[in-house]
Every structure is written in structure tokens, then in C-alpha cells.
Amino acid sequence: MARAQFWYEFASTYSYPAAMRVADLAATRGVALEWRPFLLGPLFFEAGWRDSPFNIYPVKGRYMWRDMERICARLKLPLVRPDPFPQNSLLAARIAISLEGEARADISRRFYAREFGAGGSLCDIDALGALLTEAGLDPEATIAAAQHHANKTRLKIACDDAKALGLPGAPCIVTDDGEVFWGNDRLEEGLDWAIGRR
């Protein structure tokens, strides 16, 4: 079976529609998908950015939000700008990376629905705990595992892996042969590459 990795950041706007559709796209192609949460902050800091480029460059920001409105309307996804933007995604990323398989994919979609679908905070531990409960997980045990030193190290390694792969941003599809496809609009191309459609 063909395999691919889906790299995403909870503070990333374009990762929201990507996360909501990538599983179906992979399933229709027979691609086994590994969900890989990471943080863009370390990559931004290396580039000299202390904020989202969509805030640093207002023209890009205005375009991005209008583009997101069009994308979400087409996909029939709700879109509410979170305030502040970007959200601090550290806790959400730690929770997601502490989980495996479908549990990770499911909670990731729930976090995105809260953040960009409802404009909710990713820093509200009680709200994230409620989403864990809805997903059938023990919120106290899951959050404790997410905050454990070993899991924090796991997330740091994921960020190092993203840097080593040369990811330019999020979301990205990375295929087994090391090809990187960046953006919500490149999901299909990346998954097609994974099954040998060139």
C-alpha cells in the first residue's frame, strides 16, 4: 500500500480545510496516511519572523482570509477568524502528538473545527478537555500524557524532522520518496504522486 505523511500546524489557516478533506482524498486513492503535527514557530524564528507572515505582510493577510472564505464556502465548512490570530498551538500539538492513528486524526479535526470553524481558543484547557471527552478519550489522562517530558521531546523531534525535510510551511504532503507538496491546493497532487501518478 502506498504511504504518505500529512504535516500540519494547528495555527495554520490552510491546514484547516486540508485536515477536513485529506483523509477522504487518501482513502479514495488507497494511500495510508500518517498525520504529523508540528510547530511552524521554530521555522519562522529562523527566518527572522516573530509573527505570522499573514500579519507581518498585510496584503498577504487580506488575500489569505478572502481565499479562505472562498475555499470554506466551496467545501461547506464554517469559518470564523480566531482572535488572536495566530493561536498558540503548543498544547493542541502536544495533545495530538501524544495520540496515535485515527485518534490523532479525529482530535485534530475537532481542534480545527473549534479554532477556525467556531473561532474558539486552543489555549482553553477545559474546552480542549471537553473535545477529548467528545472523542471518547479521558481528558485528564490525555492532557497529563501530553504534558509529560517524553511527549514534549516527541514534539521537538517532529519539528526537527519537519526542518530536515525542508518543509516550507503547512500543510504538506510528504511521500515515501521524499517529495514535498505544500498547500491545501496540493493535496491531490501529493497523494497522486504517492500512488505513482506522475
Secondary structure, DSSP 8 states (H G I E B T S, - for coil): -EEEEEEE-TT-TTHHHHHHHHHHHHHHHTEEEEEEE--SHHHHHHTT-SS-HHHHSHHHHHHHHHHHHHHHHHHT------SSSS---HHHHHHHHHS-HHHHHHHHHHHHIIIIIH---SS-HHHHHHHHHHTT--HHHHHHHHTSHHHHHHHHHHHHHHHHHT--SSSEEEETT--EEESGGGHHHHHHHHTT--
